[in-house]
Amino acid sequence: MNQTSWVIQVLDDSLGRSIEYPNRFWLRQNVEKLHIRVCVENCVVNTFDIAEKWAEEGTILIQEGKNVQFKDDFHPGKEALLLVKYESEDAYLVFLYSPKE
């Protein structure tokens, strides 16, 4: 299994269902390019985590397969991917936000 498939599989398993197609497509395009990693034990975030990480340099928020530039553009009722710069490496850790159902 390659890195892209691994990242997507871990995120799918965290929900017990597939992540939304636009976010899955974005990951397929960017996992290798951005050196995205995932932590099996801790890959889910909530709105408080997103708000806390938003101001950090290197943080990327993806919703509907697009980069969310402004806080007002984040929709808490839609799935999102939060990418946080991983230590001093040129890599990111990805976390999944899923709205309460």
Contact map, one row per residue, 1 for C-alpha under 8 A:
11101100000000000000000000000000000000000000000000000000000000000000000000000000000000000000000000000
11111100000000000000000000000000000000000000000000000000000000000000000000000000000000000000000000000
11111110000000000000000000000011000010000000000000000000000000000000000000000000000000000000000000000
01111111000000000000000000110011000000000000000000000000000000000000000000000000000000000000000000000
11111111100000000000000000000000000000000000000000000000000000000000000000000000000000000000000000000
11111111110000000000000000000000000000000000000000000000000000000000000000000000000000000000000000000
00111111111000000000000000000010000111000000000000000000000000000000000000000000000000000000000000000
00011111111100000010000100100000000000000000000000000000000000000000000000000000000000000000000000000
00001111111110000000000000000000000000000000000000000000000000000000000000000000000000000000000000000
00000111111111000000000000000000000001010000000000000000000000000000000000000000000000000000000000000
00000011111111100110000000000000000000000010000000000000000000000000000000000000000000000000001100000
00000001111111111110000000000000000000000000000000000000000000000000000000000000000000000000000000000
00000000111111111100000000000000000000000000000000000000000000000000000000000000000000000000000000000
00000000011111111000000000000000000000000011000000000000000000000000000000000000000000000000000000000
00000000001111111110000000000000000000000000000000000000000000000000000000000000000000000000000000000
00000000000111111100000000000000000000000000000000000000000000000000000000000000000000000000000000000
00000000000111111110000000000000000000000000000000000000000000000000000000000000000000000000000000000
00000000001110111111000000000000000000000000000000000000000000000000000000000000000000000000000000000
00000001001100101111101100000000000000000000000000000000000000000000000000000000000000000000000000000
00000000000000000111111100000000000000000000000000000000000000010000000000000010000000000000000000000
00000000000000000011111110000000000000000000000000000000000000000000000000000000000000000000000000000
00000000000000000001111111000000000000000000000000000000000000011000000000000000000000000000000000000
00000000000000000011111111100000000000000000000000000000000001111000000000000001100000000000000000000
00000001000000000011111111110000000000000000000000000000000000001000000000000000000000000000000000000
00000000000000000000111111111000000000000000000000000000000000001000000000000000000000000000000000000
00000000000000000000011111111100000000000000000000000000000000001100000000000000000000000000000000000
00010001000000000000001111111110000000000000000000000000000000000000000000000000000000000000000000000
00010000000000000000000111111110000000000000000000000000000000000000000000000000000000000000000000000
00000000000000000000000011111111100000000000000000000000000000000000000000000000000000000000000000000
00000000000000000000000001111111111100000000000000000000000000000000000000000000000000000000000000000
00110010000000000000000000111111111110000000000000000000000000000000000000000000000000000000000000000
00110000000000000000000000001111111100000000000000000000000000000000000000000000000000000000000000000
00000000000000000000000000001111111100000000000000000000000000000000000000000000000000000000000000000
00000000000000000000000000000111111100000000000000000000000000000000000000000000000000000111000000000
00000000000000000000000000000111111110000000000000000000000000000000000000000000000000000111000000000
00000010000000000000000000000111111111000000000000000000000000000000000000000000000000000011110000000
00100010000000000000000000000010001111100000000000000000000000000000000000000000000000000011110000000
00000010010000000000000000000000000111110010000000000000000000000000000000000000000000000000111000000
00000000000000000000000000000000000011111110000000000000000000000000000000000000000000000000110000000
00000000010000000000000000000000000001111110000000000000000000000000000000000000000000000000000000000
00000000000000000000000000000000000000111110000000000000000000000000000000000000000000000000000000000
00000000000000000000000000000000000000111111000000000000000000000000000000000000000000000000001000000
00000000001001000000000000000000000001111111100000000000000000000000000000000000000000000000011100000
00000000000001000000000000000000000000000111110000000000000000000000000000000000000000000000001111000
00000000000000000000000000000000000000000011111111000000000000000000000000000000010000000000001111000
00000000000000000000000000000000000000000001111111000000000000000000000000000000000000000000000011000
00000000000000000000000000000000000000000000111111100000000000000000000000010000000000000000000010000
00000000000000000000000000000000000000000000111111110000000000000000000000000000000000000000000000000
00000000000000000000000000000000000000000000111111111000000000000000000000000000000000000000000000000
00000000000000000000000000000000000000000000111111111100000000000000000000000000010000000000000000000
00000000000000000000000000000000000000000000001111111110000000000000000000000000000000000000000000000
00000000000000000000000000000000000000000000000111111110000000000000000000000000000000000000000000000
00000000000000000000000000000000000000000000000011111111001000000000000000000000000100000000000000000
00000000000000000000000000000000000000000000000001111111001100000000000000000000000000000000000000000
00000000000000000000000000000000000000000000000000111111101000000000000000000000000000000000000000000
00000000000000000000000000000000000000000000000000001111111000000000000000000000000000000000000000000
00000000000000000000000000000000000000000000000000000011111000000000000000000000000010000000000000000
00000000000000000000000000000000000000000000000000000001111100000000000000000000000110000000000000000
00000000000000000000000000000000000000000000000000001111111110000000000000000000011110000000000000000
00000000000000000000000000000000000000000000000000000100011111000011000000000000011100000000000000000
00000000000000000000000000000000000000000000000000000000001111100011100000000001111000000000000000000
00000000000000000000001000000000000000000000000000000000000111111111000000000001110000000000000000000
00000000000000000000001000000000000000000000000000000000000011111111000001000111100000000000000000000
00000000000000000001011000000000000000000000000000000000000001111100000000000111000000000000000000000
00000000000000000000011111000000000000000000000000000000000001111110000000000000000000000000000000000
00000000000000000000000001000000000000000000000000000000000001111111000000000000000000000000000000000
00000000000000000000000000000000000000000000000000000000000111101111100000000000000000000000000000000
00000000000000000000000000000000000000000000000000000000000111100111111011000000000000000000000000000
00000000000000000000000000000000000000000000000000000000000010000011111010000000000000000000000000000
00000000000000000000000000000000000000000000000000000000000000000001111111000000000000000000000000000
00000000000000000000000000000000000000000000000000000000000000000001111111000000000000000000000000000
00000000000000000000000000000000000000000000000000000000000000000000011111100000000000000000000000000
00000000000000000000000000000000000000000000000000000000000000000001111111100000000000000000000000000
00000000000000000000000000000000000000000000000000000000000000100001011111110000000000000000000000000
00000000000000000000000000000000000000000000000000000000000000000000000111111100000000000000000000000
00000000000000000000000000000000000000000000001000000000000000000000000001111110000000000000000000100
00000000000000000000000000000000000000000000000000000000000000000000000000111110000000000000000000110
00000000000000000000000000000000000000000000000000000000000000110000000000111111000000000000000001100
00000000000000000001000000000000000000000000000000000000000000110000000000011111100000000000000111100
00000000000000000000001000000000000000000000000000000000000011110000000000000111110000000000000111000
00000000000000000000001000000000000000000000000000000000000011100000000000000011111000000000011110000
00000000000000000000000000000000000000000000100001000000001111000000000000000001111100000000011110000
00000000000000000000000000000000000000000000000000000000001110000000000000000000111110000001111000000
00000000000000000000000000000000000000000000000000001000011100000000000000000000011111000001110000000
00000000000000000000000000000000000000000000000000000000111000000000000000000000001111111111100000000
00000000000000000000000000000000000000000000000000000000000000000000000000000000000111111111100000000
00000000000000000000000000000000000000000000000000000000000000000000000000000000000011111000000000000
00000000000000000000000000000000000000000000000000000000000000000000000000000000000011111100000000000
00000000000000000000000000000000000000000000000000000000000000000000000000000000000011111110000000000
00000000000000000000000000000000011000000000000000000000000000000000000000000000000011011111000000000
00000000000000000000000000000000011110000000000000000000000000000000000000000000000011001111100000000
00000000000000000000000000000000011110000000000000000000000000000000000000000000001111000111110000000
00000000000000000000000000000000000111100000000000000000000000000000000000000000001111000011111000000
00000000000000000000000000000000000111100010000000000000000000000000000000000000111100000001111100000
00000000001000000000000000000000000001000111100000000000000000000000000000000000111000000000111110000
00000000001000000000000000000000000000000011100000000000000000000000000000000011110000000000011111000
00000000000000000000000000000000000000000001111000000000000000000000000000000011110000000000001111100
00000000000000000000000000000000000000000001110000000000000000000000000000000111000000000000000111110
00000000000000000000000000000000000000000000000000000000000000000000000000011110000000000000000011111
00000000000000000000000000000000000000000000000000000000000000000000000000001000000000000000000001111
00000000000000000000000000000000000000000000000000000000000000000000000000000000000000000000000000111
